[in-house]
Amino acid sequence: MTDDTRIATDTSTSIAISTSTAPGIPPCDADRCAAAGCTPTICVGAGLASNHEMFERSKRAIPGGVNSSIRAFKSVGGEPYVVAKASGATITDVEGTTYFDLVQSYGAVILGHAHPAITEAVTAAVVDGTSYGAPTPREMKLAEAISERVPSCERVRLMNSGTEATSTAVRLARGVTGRDRIITFAGNFHGATDALLVAGGSGVATLGLAGTAGVPDGAVAETMVVPYNVVPELDENVAAIIVEPVAANMGVVAPVPGFLQGLRDACDRVGALLIFDEVITGFRLGSGGAQAKYDVRPDITCFGKVIGGGLPIGSIGGRADIMEHLSPLGPVFHAGTLSGNPLATAAGLAALDQLTEDVYMELMARARHLAAGMRDACAAEGFVASFPVVGTLMGIVCGSDAGIVRNFDDAKRTDEAAYSAFFQAMLAEGVAMAPGAYEAIFVGVGHTDAVIDRIIDATGRAARTAAAMLGS
Ligand SMILES: Cc1ncc(COP(=O)(O)O)c(C=O)c1O
């Protein structure tokens, strides 16, 4: 027993109960927090009301001040705004500045921030507990909802992130086929999965080079990287091809006609499995995802983002005979303390419930409207950029050298300095884009036509500033 801890004994159970007087979570600044009504645990940053102050303090607690490295402003310069709250198409930082948000949690928030359907579902669900470690009705309903909308997913296993989905899909494919080799495409991103964090990106196939420190050569020894939009030659060592059916991590790049069907045929020829990573495209391109749009049926599909309504989630779905290799039915292990989480499934069900065909039609129209408006606004100011659209997804490619982008080599011709200048100018005009030249632009239900028109207006002013900064 320590000096500052008194131990009381509950006589009915004889369990020692700590009545420690330790301070718990302290306020950021006792006076300022109290004055602003900001509580220490539901902290919205009122006690340290500057992005800089908040970020400096974060950096002392969190490596780089961010919990996902792509949130850092390393490639665009400056420091991130620190978000206090968000609503619909907007986010507001701790300084009280509100931005139109084109990040939308990198695609997880398709209904717009704090959509009433999500907040009501989560608020209703939370009072019944936040995690049980036992099956729940909502996880059954979400799995059913995914299967109904994506017929290739005869069985669905829920988990906690897109990264967990891709790593589980790779393990499952290897377990089912008894083979080790995985084919992936340069410029595709599948999360922080060791076997898929592989160096690549040139126009030729590369095998087994780690893409980051900390990944042992052995983890990627059987991962081959090949150029996107070219069907690779496979042999019978290949367990699976994993592909973003629309690439959305090197800008937004559509599959060329025949590419996805070519992958299907190549896999079938050698008995390999085809994995579609639909973490971004799933329930964003439409309720059937990219596989419905391009009419190609994968063996395994990875989901994340939209299916959690903005809460942490991931899932894999696939043919029943393949999915039943997962434990406890089969030998391929998968487990997770928070898998099928009751709050994430409530939010996910609420999101899918809202996403009717009419909503997808509307989102497509908005993506086209925003892309055309931004393109024209940039052109009018002499800032060279193109804005590819695939269904509801939109990208940006800066600079005159890029041309049409079909693969990572093309994508790398984007002018990163021009993007950084445009990014900073847009932020100054009140529009938040992702701090990286290869990220998608996410249009959601919150982006009404009026919001899009204001973003287009801001684009013209930002393009003028960026062009001036670049001296063009
Ligand atoms: C295509 C794709 N797959 C997988 C992932 C990893 O998902 P998560 O960030 O939920 O782990 C991402 C993340 O952006 C992604 O874009």
The ligand as an ORCA input file, in Angstrom:
! r2SCAN-3c Opt
* xyz 0 1
  C      -6.715      0.561    -50.263
  C      -6.384      0.527    -48.801
  N      -6.229     -0.659    -48.195
  C      -5.970     -0.738    -46.882
  C      -5.838      0.392    -46.113
  C      -5.541      0.290    -44.657
  O      -6.713      0.586    -43.926
  P      -6.595      1.112    -42.421
  O      -6.003      2.469    -42.475
  O      -8.014      1.072    -41.915
  O      -5.736      0.143    -41.707
  C      -5.985      1.640    -46.706
  C      -5.849      2.878    -45.914
  O      -5.981      3.968    -46.383
  C      -6.268      1.715    -48.086
  O      -6.395      2.895    -48.725
*
